[in-house]
Amino acid sequence: MSEGRAGKRSSVPGALLAMLAGGLLLAGCGPGEPLRIGFLGGLSGRVADLGIDGRNGALLAVEMRNAAGGVNGRPVELLAEDDEQDVAVARRAFDALAAKQVEAIVGPMTSSIAIVLAPLADQARTVLVSPTATTNELTGRDDHFFRVVSPTREFAKRSAEFHYRQRGMKRVVVVHDVRNRAYSESWLQDYRDAFTALGGQLVMAVGIESGDQLRFSDLAGQVLAPKPDGVLMIANSVDAAMLCQQLRKLDARVALAASEWAATERLIELGGRAVEGIAIGQFLDRQSTAPSFLEFRRRYVERFGSQPGYAGLTAFDAANVVLDGLARRVDGQPLKQVLANNRTFTGAQGPVRFDVHGDASRETIMTTVRDGRFVVVN
């Protein structure tokens, strides 16, 4: 975990700030064959907000690098593939990117897809740098999978402490999406361990399968039947928002919480007043005053016409890890070796530090929704 909130840091990574201030150009500006990197995430369907924000963050990093002269004078091209949040589609998307000889892939965006693609990446010797996959199943492995966020245990433990000590949640029901089992069950187990160690009681865990067929009114009744004082949702932003709507119709007082997966702007857009006060630990401090973050956010808004979410930030960082690694590579070194040897890279809200296995540590920022926006809470 890094020290202090990003918004409190006084030092500014000079190289990143210079690149952020350098402007945006779409065309490559250096001679030679372009370096190709891939992006792989869910870009279609009802929960595509995560993938689209991630794709935008990666694209912004590439465009800015090209505006600054590319990587050692060579332009960079981003090739994006939609995994549709489907395992079979994800495999084909990975194969398509590998066939185009990409230097690395930014992605995938969810743990369920990362579990499937990590062995393929090892076989192809293609580095994956995930912006958002946090499953513990990929922790501590000597493989080609890197991530710029912490494994679930850090987020789950911090959330459990906040819920128990500051939100008065002693008896909790958990709703978790089994379609992203690698993430949700990892998160659930870490939360259970931390929450019960504090003296809390996990009254019930309800598995759901995300999709249009979910009957949220029935689910809300089931969740509230044991009369918990808190409901935790380990789910995407759409499902969390819809469930909050139904929970608030039945109970105006029960405390609501969600994992970082739900912390996109879509949660507020769909949830409205029902998500006011929800507790969420996440990667992004939207109140940060770090100059590098403010410049990143300004560039993102100018380019895409919307505020970046956490996936946009972490994909921007992941793409810059890849680009910096390529810039530091000498004599045809494998990119995996370059990243493992360097380990520390510049991020928009603070440094990205990998351990020997390519797992990063990132601060858990506790937030709530207040007056229709995410705000940091102590």
C-alpha positions in Angstrom: 0.0 0.0 0.0 1.3 3.5 -0.8 1.6 6.1 1.8 -1.1 8.7 2.0 -3.8 9.6 -0.6 -2.6 10.5 -4.1 -4.2 13.9 -3.7 -1.9 14.7 -0.8 1.3 14.0 -2.6 3.5 17.0 -3.2 6.0 15.5 -5.7 5.0 15.2 -9.3 6.5 12.5 -11.6 8.4 14.8 -14.0 8.5 12.5 -17.0 4.7 11.8 -16.9 3.8 15.4 -16.4 5.9 16.4 -19.3 4.3 13.8 -21.5 0.8 14.8 -20.3 1.5 18.4 -21.1 2.8 17.6 -24.6 -0.5 17.5 -26.4 -2.4 14.9 -28.4 -1.8 13.8 -32.0 -3.4 10.8 -33.7 -0.8 10.1 -36.3 2.5 8.4 -35.6 5.4 10.8 -35.8 8.5 8.7 -36.0 10.1 6.7 -38.8 10.0 3.0 -39.1 7.4 0.2 -38.7 4.9 0.9 -35.9 5.1 -0.9 -32.6 1.8 -2.6 -32.0 0.2 -3.2 -28.7 -3.2 -4.7 -28.1 -6.1 -3.9 -25.9 -8.6 -6.7 -24.8 -11.8 -6.0 -22.9 -15.5 -6.1 -23.0 -16.5 -3.4 -25.4 -20.2 -4.4 -26.1 -23.2 -5.5 -24.0 -25.0 -4.2 -21.0 -21.8 -3.8 -18.8 -19.4 -2.5 -21.5 -18.7 0.7 -19.5 -15.6 -0.9 -17.9 -14.1 -2.0 -21.2 -14.8 1.2 -23.0 -13.3 3.3 -20.3 -10.3 1.1 -20.3 -9.9 1.2 -24.0 -10.1 5.0 -23.9 -7.4 5.2 -21.2 -5.0 2.9 -23.2 -5.7 4.9 -26.4 -5.0 8.2 -24.7 -1.6 6.8 -23.5 -0.7 5.7 -27.0 -1.8 8.9 -28.7 0.2 11.0 -26.1 3.3 8.8 -26.6 3.1 9.3 -30.3 2.7 13.1 -29.9 5.9 13.0 -27.8 7.8 11.1 -30.6 6.8 7.5 -30.0 8.9 4.8 -28.5 12.6 5.4 -29.4 11.4 7.2 -32.5 8.9 4.6 -33.6 5.2 5.3 -33.7 2.8 3.1 -31.7 -0.5 1.5 -32.8 -3.2 0.3 -30.5 -5.2 -2.7 -31.8 -8.4 -3.2 -29.7 -10.4 -6.5 -29.5 -13.8 -7.0 -27.8 -13.9 -10.1 -25.6 -17.7 -9.6 -25.1 -17.1 -11.0 -21.5 -17.3 -14.5 -23.0 -14.5 -17.0 -22.6 -14.6 -18.4 -26.1 -14.7 -15.0 -27.7 -11.8 -13.9 -25.4 -9.6 -16.8 -26.6 -10.3 -15.8 -30.3 -9.6 -12.2 -29.5 -6.3 -13.1 -27.9 -5.3 -15.3 -30.9 -6.2 -12.4 -33.2 -3.9 -10.0 -31.4 -1.1 -12.6 -31.1 -1.3 -13.3 -34.9 -0.7 -9.5 -35.4 2.5 -9.8 -33.4 1.6 -7.3 -30.7 4.3 -6.5 -28.3 2.0 -6.8 -25.3 -1.7 -6.6 -24.4 -3.3 -4.2 -22.1 -6.0 -6.3 -20.5 -8.1 -8.2 -19.8 -10.5 -6.2 -17.7 -12.1 -8.9 -15.6 -10.6 -11.8 -13.5 -12.8 -14.5 -15.2 -11.2 -13.7 -18.5 -7.7 -13.2 -17.1 -7.7 -16.7 -15.6 -8.4 -18.2 -19.1 -5.9 -16.0 -21.0 -2.9 -16.2 -18.6 -1.9 -19.7 -19.7 -2.3 -18.7 -23.4 -0.1 -15.7 -22.7 2.6 -18.0 -21.3 2.5 -20.2 -24.3 2.7 -17.3 -26.7 5.2 -15.4 -24.5 3.0 -12.4 -24.7 2.8 -10.0 -21.7 -0.6 -9.2 -20.3 -0.8 -6.0 -18.2 -4.3 -5.9 -16.7 -5.7 -2.6 -15.5 -8.4 -4.2 -13.3 -8.2 -8.0 -12.8 -7.6 -8.7 -9.0 -8.3 -12.4 -8.5 -6.0 -14.1 -6.0 -5.7 -17.1 -8.3 -3.1 -15.2 -10.3 -1.1 -14.0 -7.3 2.5 -15.1 -6.8 3.0 -16.8 -10.1 6.0 -16.6 -12.4 4.1 -15.9 -15.6 3.4 -13.3 -18.3 0.5 -11.8 -16.3 1.1 -8.4 -14.7 -1.4 -6.0 -13.1 -1.3 -2.4 -12.0 -3.8 -2.9 -9.1 -3.6 -5.0 -5.9 -5.1 -8.5 -5.5 -8.5 -8.7 -3.9 -7.3 -9.4 -0.4 -6.2 -5.8 0.1 -9.5 -4.3 -1.1 -11.6 -6.8 0.8 -9.7 -6.4 4.0 -9.8 -2.6 3.9 -13.5 -2.7 3.1 -14.3 -5.1 5.9 -12.6 -2.8 8.4 -14.4 0.2 7.1 -17.8 -1.5 7.1 -17.5 -2.9 10.6 -15.8 0.0 12.4 -17.2 3.0 10.7 -20.5 2.0 9.1 -21.7 -0.2 12.0 -22.3 -3.2 9.7 -22.2 -6.3 12.0 -24.6 -8.7 10.2 -24.0 -8.6 6.5 -25.6 -10.4 3.5 -23.3 -10.6 0.4 -24.6 -10.8 -3.2 -21.9 -12.0 -5.6 -21.8 -12.5 -9.4 -20.8 -16.1 -10.1 -20.3 -15.3 -13.8 -17.1 -13.6 -12.7 -16.4 -16.3 -10.2 -12.6 -15.9 -10.2 -13.0 -12.4 -8.9 -16.2 -12.6 -6.8 -15.4 -15.8 -4.9 -11.9 -14.6 -4.2 -13.2 -11.3 -3.0 -15.9 -13.0 -0.9 -13.5 -15.3 0.8 -11.1 -12.5 1.7 -13.9 -10.4 3.0 -15.3 -13.3 5.0 -12.0 -13.9 6.7 -11.4 -10.2 7.5 -15.0 -9.4 8.6 -15.4 -12.4 10.9 -12.0 -11.8 12.5 -13.3 -8.4 13.5 -16.4 -10.0 15.1 -18.8 -9.5 12.2 -21.3 -12.2 11.0 -21.7 -13.1 7.3 -25.4 -14.0 7.5 -25.8 -15.3 4.0 -24.1 -15.3 0.6 -26.3 -15.2 -2.5 -24.8 -16.1 -5.9 -26.3 -14.5 -9.0 -25.7 -14.7 -12.7 -25.5 -11.3 -14.2 -27.9 -10.6 -17.1 -31.2 -9.2 -18.2 -33.0 -12.2 -16.7 -32.3 -11.2 -13.1 -35.4 -10.3 -11.1 -34.1 -7.7 -8.8 -37.3 -7.2 -6.8 -37.3 -10.9 -5.8 -33.6 -10.8 -5.1 -34.0 -7.8 -2.8 -36.7 -9.6 -0.8 -34.4 -12.6 -0.4 -31.5 -10.5 0.7 -33.5 -8.6 3.3 -35.3 -11.6 4.7 -32.6 -12.3 7.4 -32.8 -8.6 8.5 -29.2 -7.7 8.0 -27.8 -4.3 8.9 -25.7 -4.3 5.7 -25.8 -5.6 2.2 -22.5 -6.0 0.2 -22.6 -6.4 -3.6 -19.7 -8.0 -5.4 -21.1 -7.2 -8.8 -20.8 -4.9 -11.8 -22.2 -1.3 -11.8 -25.4 -2.2 -13.6 -26.5 -5.0 -11.4 -25.4 -3.2 -8.2 -27.4 -0.1 -9.2 -30.6 -2.1 -10.1 -30.4 -4.1 -6.8 -29.9 -0.9 -4.8 -33.1 0.5 -6.4 -35.1 -2.4 -5.2 -33.5 -2.6 -1.8 -34.3 1.0 -1.1 -38.0 0.4 -1.9 -38.1 -2.2 0.8 -35.7 -0.8 3.4 -34.6 2.9 3.6 -32.1 2.2 6.4 -30.0 -0.9 5.6 -26.4 0.0 4.9 -25.3 -0.6 1.3 -21.8 -1.4 0.1 -20.1 -2.7 -3.0 -16.8 -3.9 -4.3 -14.6 -1.8 -6.5 -16.0 -3.5 -9.6 -19.2 -1.4 -9.3 -17.4 1.9 -8.9 -18.1 3.3 -12.3 -20.1 6.4 -13.2 -22.8 4.0 -14.5 -23.6 3.1 -10.9 -24.6 6.6 -10.2 -26.4 7.2 -13.5 -28.6 4.1 -13.1 -28.9 4.0 -9.3 -29.8 7.7 -8.7 -30.8 8.4 -5.1 -30.8 4.8 -4.2 -27.0 4.6 -4.3 -26.5 7.7 -2.1 -24.4 6.7 0.9 -23.1 3.5 -0.5 -19.6 2.5 0.7 -17.1 1.5 -2.0 -13.4 0.9 -1.8 -11.7 1.7 -5.2 -8.6 2.5 -7.1 -9.4 6.1 -8.1 -9.3 9.2 -6.0 -11.4 11.6 -8.1 -10.5 14.4 -5.7 -6.8 14.1 -6.2 -5.0 17.4 -6.8 -1.8 15.8 -8.1 -0.8 17.8 -11.2 -0.2 14.7 -13.3 -3.7 13.4 -12.5 -5.3 16.7 -13.2 -3.6 16.9 -16.6 -4.6 13.3 -17.4 -8.2 14.0 -16.5 -8.2 17.2 -18.6 -6.8 15.3 -21.6 -9.3 12.5 -21.2 -12.2 14.9 -21.1 -11.0 16.8 -24.2 -10.5 13.5 -26.1 -13.6 11.6 -25.1 -16.1 14.1 -23.8 -16.6 12.4 -20.4 -14.8 12.1 -17.1 -12.5 9.1 -16.7 -13.5 6.3 -14.4 -11.2 4.0 -12.5 -10.7 1.8 -15.5 -9.6 4.7 -17.7 -7.0 5.6 -15.1 -5.6 2.1 -14.6 -5.6 1.3 -18.3 -3.8 4.6 -18.9 -1.2 3.4 -16.3 -1.1 -0.1 -17.8 -0.5 1.2 -21.3 2.3 3.5 -20.0 3.9 0.6 -18.2 4.0 -1.3 -21.5 5.3 1.7 -23.4 8.0 2.5 -20.8 9.1 -1.1 -20.8 9.4 -1.1 -24.6 11.4 2.1 -24.4 13.8 0.6 -21.8 14.3 -2.7 -23.7 17.7 -3.3 -25.2 19.1 -6.0 -27.5 15.7 -7.6 -28.0 15.1 -8.4 -24.3 11.8 -10.1 -23.6 9.3 -7.5 -22.3 8.6 -9.7 -19.3 12.2 -9.5 -18.3 12.3 -5.7 -18.7 9.2 -5.3 -16.5 10.5 -7.7 -13.9 13.9 -6.0 -13.8 12.6 -2.4 -13.5 9.5 -3.0 -11.4 8.7 0.7 -10.7 6.8 2.8 -13.3 5.2 6.2 -13.2 1.4 6.3 -12.9 -1.0 9.3 -13.1 -1.8 9.2 -9.4 1.4 7.7 -8.1 4.0 5.1 -8.9 3.1 1.6 -10.1 5.3 -0.9 -8.2 5.5 -4.6 -9.1 6.7 -7.3 -6.9 8.8 -10.2 -8.2 5.7 -11.9 -9.6 4.3 -8.8 -11.4 1.6 -8.1 -8.8 1.2 -4.4 -7.9 0.3 -2.8 -4.7 -2.2 0.1 -4.9 -3.9 2.1 -2.2 -7.5 1.3 -1.4 -9.5 4.6 -1.4 -12.7 4.4 0.6 -15.5 6.4 -1.1 -19.2 7.0 -0.9 -21.7 8.6 -3.2 -22.8 12.0 -2.1 -25.0 14.3 -4.1 -24.6 12.2 -7.2 -20.8 11.9 -7.2 -18.1 9.8 -5.6 -16.3 11.4 -2.7 -13.4 10.2 -0.6 -14.2 9.4 3.1 -11.7 8.9 5.9 
